[in-house]
């Protein structure tokens, strides 16, 4: 059986519940970390699962969410169209 966590209800609040005695950070702990740290953790977990399952896992932004993010960054001195074009070529 694989290790994992399930989302359960405890005292009326959502909370990660331990499954197979795996120690998981609390939601407050996760929220207190910087995005870069969370991406590093995600990469570490996916890399380990990839080795175990012999499958290459990827995290990918949807085209729509990427366009929204780039539009939000338009005030910076970047060419959004070039970034979108390069991103789509990499697919």
N, C-alpha and C positions, 0 to 999 in steps of 0.2 A: 504494500500500500504506500502511496506517495504521501509525503508530508505536505501540509497546507494549513490554511486558516479558513474558518467559516465566519460569516457575519451573523451574529446572533443578537437577540434582544436581552438585555439584562437591566433590571430596574428601569425599564421604559426607555433606555437609550441604546443607540447602536454602538456596538463595541466589538472589537476582534476577540474571538474566543479561541483559546489554545486548543490545538488538535494535534495529537501525538506528542504532547509535551514540548512543542516548538515555542521558543520564546519570541514573541513579537513585540515591536514597539507600540506604545499607545498612540491613539490618534493625535493627542496633544504633542507627543514627542515628534511624530512625523511632521506635523504642522510647524514645529519650531525649527526644522532644518531648512537650509537654503535649497533652492531648486537644483543647483549643481550637485549637491550632496545626494538628493533624491534620485537624480538621473544616474549618478554613479552607482547607487545601490540597485537601481533597476537593471543597469547593465550587468552588474555582478550576478544578480539573480538569474537573468536570462542567459548569461554565459554558462552558469552552472547547469541550468535546465537543458541547454543545448547539448552540453557534454553528456549528461545523463541520458537524454532521449535520442541523441544522435540526429537532432533536427536543428536547423538554423532558425532561431526566432528573431524577429525584427519588430521594432516599434516605429510606426510611420504616422506622420501627420496627414490628415485628409487634405485634399486640394483646397477645399472650402475654408478649413481652419487656417491653413497656411496663408491663403489670400487675405483673410481677415487680419491676421497678425501683421503681415507686411503692410497692409493699408494703415494699420495703427502706427507703424514705424515710418511712414512716408515723410514725416517732418525731418528725419535725419537725412544727411547728404548721401543717399544711396539710390541706385536705379532699380526700383522694384521690378520693372518688367524684365530686366536682365536676370535678376535673381529667380524669378518665376520660370523663365525660359530654361535656365541652367538646371533648376530643380526638376522640371519635367523631363529634361533630357537624361537625367540620372536614373529615371524609373525603369 
